Amino acid sequence: MWSQIYDPFANMPLSAVVAIIPVVVLLGGIGLFELRAHMAALLGLGAALLVAIVAYGMPAKMAGMAAVYGAAFGLLPIGWIILNVIFLYRLASEKGEFDVLQKSIGAISDDRRLQLLFVAFSFGAFFEGAAGFGTPVAVTAAMLIGLGFPPLAASGLSLIANTAPVAFGALGTPLVALAAVTGLDLYELSATVGRQLAPFAVIVPFWLIWAFVGFRKMIEVWPPILVAGLSFAIPQYLVSNFHGPWLVNVVASLVSMAALALFLRVWSPAVPMTKLPNAPVSEKPLAPVAVSHSLAVIRRAWTPWIILAVFVFLWGTPQVRAALDGLWVQKIPVMGLHELVQKMPPVVQSPHAEAAIFNVNILSATGTGILISAIISGVFLGYSLGQLARMYAKTIYVVRYSLLTISCMMAIGFITRYSGSDATLGLMLAHTGWAYPFFGTLIGWLGVALTGSDTSSNVLFGGLQRITAEQLGINPVLMAAANSAGGVMGKMIDAQSIVVASTATKWYGHEGSILRFVFFHSLALATLVGLLVMAQVYLWPFTLLAP
């Protein structure tokens, strides 16, 4: 048994500086030195191993097994999702269905701002609610590329849009995990997060279009933006407060898509924006959007994505997952790591041995549902089994570096988790006294940026949030919820999501450009969430929104 030490230098600021070295190496390599993502990830992995072993005293074998565990998790379930989403996208693209898909969305609106709003925000929220784990960014970024958006816009804007729904992603998994690690009431956590994020469900669509075209052109289409935001925020608030976390995004996204589509049948901008802003001459010319197709042709173009949505939703339901796991699942304790690392106070209330069990749940994995939907769609589109096999092999080759990158990044996250270096950063922010509600929210943001998952951030810092809040006399439900609500804004800068976006848009090697594009938006939105949580603690009438 090895016990974690959170201040190895007996100087918390110095320990925090050392703890953040792997993150600086990873993000600095991508964002500043513009290294290929897999090279930056390998350097970050080396730095994480050195920090864990040398600075934190973690046994080398444990650190190595933590890296292996993380790399395996990067392939299943995350890499498995990305591989199969890109496979489906390539199948549809080869048959020219994306051209029809673009024109059918053009029938909703030929305005590029409103197409972005419909696909990235409203449609993407459905995939976040049903599956999470990178699925919405992979799907919406690929669709935006098919609609003619340039790679940077398709990648960065998909990441910005995939924020407000994240806390309720994968049928509420982040909050279910948060309730489990904190012992707090799940329904209270769901209601509190719903109150914290409802305003941002309205803000994010405006922010998305502002990031795309600027303030003036955003104001030109404020009515449909408001419709999309309110029709998402109101169901999000109602379902999270009066039902629970499971169906929040599914219901809210369907209502938002329907409301936006209906509104655009009676409203159109005075000057439709049918071309992309500042498109360079080198960009591929945009396909026309005003050409009509028969209902049968449009139905054929949408069928693969409808099939995908159905399978993703089915694979996300607990009943289907349990049934598939009942057929076959392998739980493998990670040798040399499982229950050999002990979390210590104040991160937990009492010493706690960390589990390390790798679930080989290939049947119930979301990526398997996506693969089945891709095969069915491929047969529907006229591919033979041999053609499907060849296309799949080509897809594996195309995403090989992305899979390597994601495995390395998850290895970094697992090393920092099991060494305790990520807890060092959380404890550093926890020592902020009366300003803790603000910085506690940033702990969640930091957790998602480090781990790539709101669920992982909640598991990592949920206990710390409860303990610190109780010590300061703050409602622990509020701060545990703030961990999840603040975390959603870190989703757009975590390296895993950036690689998913670059892979979906085939913009390999430009991860640094994507990171620079979204970093300000991530930090600014996280700051706003932190200020809202501060107001919930200290400022009436916002205190009425607190639990």
Secondary structure by P-SEA (a helix, b strand, c coil): cbbbbccccccaaaaaaaaaaaaaaaaaacccccccaaaaaaaaaaaaaaaacccccccaaaaaaaaaaaaaaaaacaaaaaaaaaaaaaaaaaaaaaaaaaaaaaaacccaaaaaaacccaaaaaaaaccccaaaaaaaaaaaaaacccaaaaaaaaaaaccccccccccaaaaaaaaaaacccaaaaaaaaaaacaaaaaaaaaaaaaacccaaaaaaaaaaaaaaaaaaaaaaaaaaccccccaaaaaaaaaaaaaaaaaaacccccccccccccccccccccccccccccaaaaaaaaaaaaaaaaaaaaaacaaaaaaaaaabbbbbccccccccccccccccccbbbbbbbbbccccccaaaaaaaaaaaaaaaacccaaaaaaaaaaaaaaaaaaaaaaaaaaaaaaaaaaaaaaaaaaaaaaccccaaaaaaaaaaaaaaaacccaaaaaaacaaaaaaaaaaacccaaaaaaaaaaaaaaaccccaaaaaaaaaaaccccaaaaaaaacaaaaaaaaaaaaaaaaaacccaaaaaacc
